[in-house]
Amino acid sequence: MIKNPKLSVYKVRLVPSSKKKSKSYSFREFFIKKYDMKDSSTDNQIFNKFFSNVFKVSGYNDSSKKRKAFRLKDISKKFANSIIHGVIEGGPYDSGKTSGNKKTKRESKKIGKNIIIQDDFYFLLQTKLNEKTGILILQTYGQENIDDIFKPFIKNLFKFSGQTYKAVIEPFIPNSIKDLAKETAIVSELNYSTKDLTVNHISDERIGDDLEAKFNIKISIVPIDESLPLHTLSKWRKALGNSVLKLPNREVSLDDFNSKTGYLKSDTLKNPTRFEIQKDSISVKPTIYLEKIEEVDIEENGTPNWTTLKDYCINELIPELENEVY
């Protein structure tokens, strides 16, 4: 199976339980309250308390609803950047799958309900003490992921009675990745549609044969052989918009249709991205596919090389994210 390793980036926002706190609240204040520390505690003391209370735990975090579990391993911190990062080990259990041995060709065995089919995933969490918004980077694979149980785990870290609700986790992507997606994007489809269009047909042959009906009309234009790169869209939009649909006793240009949308596709986009044809700006939310990142090495089994991935996240990605988030 092709693993297709990728990164997703999120903002982690503290949500104070009182409006008075919402303007000036910070991770510093949250940690001091949660761990009952003194206001005079040093940054090092505060950050180490957070690290030791959460990320030194070796047991599994279990979601019976998702039938998945994970545990933290090889976790380290970078105090200067307020970063905690490392590897998550986990995956589904009670999968109903069987195991076999291709060499001995023995009969397959059913995998026990408590056996976890595990993968290793990288994560990075930055919580600058003077900020109320943090950064979460989570690495998953094309078919296997851990985000559906790891993100709730992160949300709950920042819930504390009388101080905060669960943190809000919002997708975020750096501009360089958006620009890369746009540079390589191809327009894969253009759709024009209109509803309740009244069409009259007046017969010249005999009286009483006049017709009137309402129609919903959809026109789909699909470029062949990737012949419509994104940078040519504005010219094609104008040319195609002037095209005219000839109906009985009336003509309708594509520009007059109620809905005008399209789709982009690119190697750097997770799924085809929908856009509105009449808008000048096109927003894309791509996933960072690691095979497209030169700084990250991919092993033969499809997993990223952890050393190169950590270096890329800390030295390349985090500085860019900091500039945009803060």
C-alpha positions as CSV (number, residue, x, y, z in Angstrom):
1,M,0.0,0.0,0.0
2,I,1.3,3.5,-0.9
3,K,1.5,5.4,2.4
4,N,1.6,8.9,0.8
5,P,2.8,10.8,4.0
6,K,1.4,14.3,4.4
7,L,1.3,17.2,6.9
8,S,-1.7,19.2,8.1
9,V,-1.3,22.5,10.0
10,Y,-3.7,23.9,12.6
11,K,-4.0,26.9,14.8
12,V,-4.8,25.9,18.5
13,R,-6.8,28.8,20.1
14,L,-7.5,29.1,23.8
15,V,-11.1,29.9,24.7
16,P,-11.4,31.7,28.0
17,S,-14.6,31.1,29.9
18,S,-15.1,34.8,30.7
19,K,-15.2,37.7,28.3
20,K,-12.9,39.7,30.5
21,K,-10.1,37.2,30.0
22,S,-10.6,36.8,26.2
23,K,-8.6,39.9,25.3
24,S,-5.4,39.4,27.3
25,Y,-5.4,35.7,28.0
26,S,-2.3,33.6,27.3
27,F,-0.8,30.1,27.7
28,R,1.3,31.5,30.6
29,E,-1.8,32.4,32.6
30,F,-3.5,29.1,31.6
31,F,-0.6,26.9,32.8
32,I,-0.1,28.9,36.0
33,K,-3.8,28.4,36.9
34,K,-4.0,24.8,35.8
35,Y,-0.9,23.6,37.6
36,D,-1.4,25.9,40.6
37,M,1.9,27.6,40.1
38,K,3.1,31.0,41.4
39,D,2.8,34.1,39.2
40,S,6.6,34.5,39.7
41,S,7.3,31.1,38.1
42,T,10.0,31.3,35.3
43,D,9.2,30.4,31.7
44,N,11.3,27.3,32.1
45,Q,9.4,26.1,35.1
46,I,6.1,26.7,33.5
47,F,7.0,24.9,30.2
48,N,8.6,22.0,32.0
49,K,5.5,21.5,34.2
50,F,3.3,21.3,31.1
51,F,5.8,18.9,29.4
52,S,6.1,16.5,32.4
53,N,2.4,16.4,33.2
54,V,1.2,15.6,29.7
55,F,4.0,14.3,27.5
56,K,5.8,12.0,29.9
57,V,2.8,9.6,30.0
58,S,3.5,6.3,28.3
59,G,0.0,4.7,28.4
60,Y,-2.5,4.5,25.6
61,N,-5.2,7.0,24.9
62,D,-8.2,5.0,23.8
63,S,-11.3,6.0,21.8
64,S,-13.9,3.2,22.1
65,K,-16.1,5.2,19.7
66,K,-13.4,5.4,16.9
67,R,-11.9,2.0,17.9
68,K,-8.5,3.6,17.9
69,A,-5.8,4.2,20.4
70,F,-2.4,6.0,20.5
71,R,0.5,6.6,22.8
72,L,3.3,9.1,22.8
73,K,6.9,8.0,22.3
74,D,10.2,9.7,21.6
75,I,8.9,13.1,22.8
76,S,11.2,16.0,23.3
77,K,11.0,19.7,23.9
78,K,12.7,22.8,22.5
79,F,12.3,25.4,25.2
80,A,13.6,28.3,23.1
81,N,10.7,27.9,20.6
82,S,8.1,26.6,23.1
83,I,7.9,23.5,21.1
84,I,7.1,19.9,22.1
85,H,7.4,17.3,19.3
86,G,7.8,13.6,18.7
87,V,6.2,10.5,17.4
88,I,2.7,9.2,18.0
89,E,2.3,5.4,17.8
90,G,-1.2,4.2,17.2
91,G,-4.0,3.1,15.0
92,P,-7.2,1.0,14.9
93,Y,-8.0,-2.0,17.1
94,D,-10.7,-4.7,17.0
95,S,-10.4,-4.4,13.3
96,G,-11.6,-7.9,12.4
97,K,-8.5,-8.4,10.2
98,T,-6.3,-11.5,10.1
99,S,-2.5,-11.9,9.9
100,G,-0.6,-14.4,7.7
101,N,3.0,-15.3,6.9
102,K,3.9,-15.1,3.2
103,K,7.0,-17.3,3.8
104,T,5.6,-20.2,5.8
105,K,2.2,-20.0,4.1
106,R,0.6,-21.0,7.3
107,E,-3.1,-20.4,7.9
108,S,-4.0,-16.9,8.7
109,K,-4.8,-15.9,12.3
110,K,-7.5,-13.5,13.4
111,I,-6.0,-10.5,15.1
112,G,-7.3,-10.1,18.6
113,K,-9.7,-7.4,19.6
114,N,-7.1,-5.6,21.8
115,I,-4.3,-5.7,19.2
116,I,-3.6,-2.3,17.7
117,I,-2.6,-2.1,14.0
118,Q,-0.1,0.7,14.5
119,D,1.7,3.3,12.5
120,D,4.1,6.0,13.6
121,F,2.9,9.6,13.1
122,Y,4.9,12.9,13.8
123,F,3.4,15.8,15.6
124,L,4.7,19.2,16.7
125,L,2.9,21.5,19.2
126,Q,4.0,25.1,19.8
127,T,2.5,27.1,22.7
128,K,4.3,30.4,23.1
129,L,3.7,31.5,26.7
130,N,2.8,35.1,25.9
131,E,0.3,34.1,23.1
132,K,-3.2,32.6,23.3
133,T,-2.9,30.9,19.9
134,G,-0.6,27.9,19.3
135,I,0.4,25.9,16.3
136,L,-0.1,22.2,15.7
137,I,1.6,20.2,12.9
138,L,0.3,16.7,12.4
139,Q,1.7,14.1,10.0
140,T,-0.5,11.4,8.7
141,Y,-0.8,9.1,5.6
142,G,-3.1,8.9,2.6
143,Q,-5.1,6.0,4.0
144,E,-4.1,5.9,7.7
145,N,-4.6,8.8,10.1
146,I,-4.7,9.5,13.8
147,D,-6.0,13.0,13.7
148,D,-9.6,12.0,14.6
149,I,-8.5,11.0,18.1
150,F,-5.3,13.1,18.5
151,K,-7.0,16.5,17.9
152,P,-9.6,15.9,20.6
153,F,-6.7,14.9,22.9
154,I,-5.0,18.3,22.2
155,K,-8.3,20.2,22.6
156,N,-8.8,18.7,26.1
157,L,-5.3,19.7,27.2
158,F,-6.5,23.3,27.3
159,K,-9.8,22.8,29.1
160,F,-9.8,23.9,32.8
161,S,-12.8,24.6,35.0
162,G,-13.2,28.3,35.7
163,Q,-10.6,29.3,33.1
164,T,-11.2,27.8,29.6
165,Y,-13.4,25.7,27.5
166,K,-11.9,23.1,25.1
167,A,-9.4,24.7,22.7
168,V,-10.5,25.5,19.2
169,I,-8.5,23.8,16.5
170,E,-8.6,25.5,13.0
171,P,-7.0,24.4,9.8
172,F,-4.2,26.7,8.6
173,I,-1.9,26.6,5.7
174,P,1.2,28.8,5.0
175,N,1.1,31.1,2.0
176,S,4.1,29.4,0.4
177,I,2.1,26.1,0.1
178,K,-0.9,27.9,-1.2
179,D,1.2,29.6,-3.8
180,L,2.8,26.3,-4.8
181,A,-0.7,24.8,-5.2
182,K,-1.8,27.6,-7.4
183,E,1.4,27.5,-9.5
184,T,0.8,23.8,-10.3
185,A,-3.0,23.8,-10.4
186,I,-5.0,22.9,-13.5
187,V,-8.6,23.8,-14.0
188,S,-10.3,20.4,-14.3
189,E,-13.9,21.5,-14.8
190,L,-16.1,24.6,-15.3
191,N,-19.8,24.4,-14.5
192,Y,-22.6,26.9,-15.4
193,S,-26.1,26.4,-14.2
194,T,-29.4,28.4,-14.1
195,K,-32.8,27.6,-12.6
196,D,-36.4,28.3,-13.6
197,L,-35.5,29.7,-17.0
198,T,-38.7,30.3,-19.0
199,V,-38.7,29.4,-22.6
200,N,-41.5,30.2,-25.1
201,H,-41.9,28.6,-28.5
202,I,-44.3,30.3,-30.9
203,S,-45.3,28.2,-33.8
204,D,-45.6,29.9,-37.2
205,E,-47.5,26.9,-38.7
206,R,-50.8,27.0,-36.9
207,I,-52.6,28.9,-34.2
208,G,-52.8,27.2,-30.8
209,D,-49.5,25.4,-31.0
210,D,-47.6,27.9,-28.8
211,L,-45.5,26.3,-26.0
212,E,-44.1,27.6,-22.7
213,A,-42.0,25.7,-20.2
214,K,-39.4,26.3,-17.4
215,F,-36.1,24.6,-17.3
216,N,-33.1,24.1,-15.1
217,I,-30.0,24.1,-17.3
218,K,-26.5,22.8,-16.5
219,I,-23.5,23.1,-18.7
220,S,-20.3,21.4,-17.8
221,I,-17.0,22.2,-19.7
222,V,-14.1,19.8,-19.1
223,P,-10.7,20.7,-20.5
224,I,-8.9,17.8,-22.1
225,D,-5.2,16.9,-21.5
226,E,-4.7,19.4,-18.7
227,S,-4.9,22.2,-21.3
228,L,-6.2,24.9,-18.9
229,P,-3.6,25.9,-16.3
230,L,-4.9,28.2,-13.6
231,H,-3.0,31.3,-14.8
232,T,-5.0,31.3,-18.0
233,L,-8.4,31.1,-16.3
234,S,-9.1,34.9,-16.4
235,K,-8.9,34.9,-20.2
236,W,-10.9,31.7,-20.6
237,R,-13.5,33.0,-18.1
238,K,-14.1,36.0,-20.3
239,A,-14.1,34.1,-23.6
240,L,-16.4,31.3,-22.4
241,G,-18.7,33.8,-20.6
242,N,-19.5,35.4,-23.9
243,S,-20.6,32.1,-25.3
244,V,-24.3,32.1,-26.2
245,L,-26.9,29.3,-25.7
246,K,-29.5,29.6,-28.5
247,L,-33.0,28.7,-27.3
248,P,-36.4,29.1,-29.0
249,N,-36.9,32.9,-29.4
250,R,-34.2,33.9,-26.9
251,E,-30.4,33.7,-26.3
252,V,-28.7,33.3,-23.0
253,S,-25.0,33.9,-22.5
254,L,-23.0,31.8,-19.9
255,D,-22.3,35.0,-18.0
256,D,-26.0,35.3,-17.4
257,F,-26.3,31.9,-15.6
258,N,-27.1,32.0,-11.9
259,S,-24.3,29.8,-10.7
260,K,-20.7,29.7,-12.2
261,T,-18.2,27.4,-10.5
262,G,-15.2,25.3,-11.3
263,Y,-12.7,22.9,-9.8
264,L,-8.9,22.9,-9.6
265,K,-6.7,19.9,-9.3
266,S,-3.0,19.7,-8.5
267,D,-0.4,17.3,-7.0
268,T,-0.3,19.6,-4.0
269,L,-4.1,19.6,-3.4
270,K,-5.7,16.9,-1.2
271,N,-8.9,17.0,-3.2
272,P,-10.2,18.9,-6.2
273,T,-10.8,22.5,-4.9
274,R,-14.1,24.2,-5.8
275,F,-14.0,27.9,-6.7
276,E,-16.5,30.5,-8.0
277,I,-15.8,31.6,-11.5
278,Q,-16.9,35.2,-11.0
279,K,-14.5,35.9,-8.1
280,D,-11.1,37.3,-8.8
281,S,-9.4,35.5,-5.9
282,I,-9.3,31.8,-5.6
283,S,-8.8,30.3,-2.2
284,V,-7.1,26.9,-1.9
285,K,-6.5,24.8,1.2
286,P,-4.0,22.2,0.2
287,T,-2.4,19.5,2.3
288,I,1.4,19.4,2.4
289,Y,2.4,16.2,0.7
290,L,5.9,15.3,1.9
291,E,6.9,13.7,-1.4
292,K,6.8,17.2,-2.8
293,I,9.1,18.6,-0.1
294,E,12.8,18.3,-1.1
295,E,14.0,18.7,2.5
296,V,12.2,15.5,3.7
297,D,13.4,12.0,2.8
298,I,10.9,9.2,2.4
299,E,12.0,5.7,3.4
300,E,11.4,2.6,1.2
301,N,8.4,1.6,3.3
302,G,6.7,5.0,2.7
303,T,7.3,6.5,6.1
304,P,9.1,9.9,6.4
305,N,12.7,10.0,7.7
306,W,12.0,11.4,11.2
307,T,15.2,13.4,11.4
308,T,14.7,15.2,8.1
309,L,11.0,15.7,8.9
310,K,11.8,17.3,12.3
311,D,14.4,19.5,10.8
312,Y,12.0,20.7,8.1
313,C,9.2,21.4,10.5
314,I,11.4,23.3,13.0
315,N,13.8,25.1,10.7
316,E,11.6,25.8,7.7
317,L,7.9,25.4,8.4
318,I,7.6,26.8,11.9
319,P,9.4,30.2,11.1
320,E,7.1,30.8,8.2
321,L,4.0,29.8,10.3
322,E,5.1,32.1,13.1
323,N,5.3,35.1,10.7
324,E,1.8,34.5,9.5
325,V,0.0,33.4,12.7
326,Y,1.5,36.0,15.1
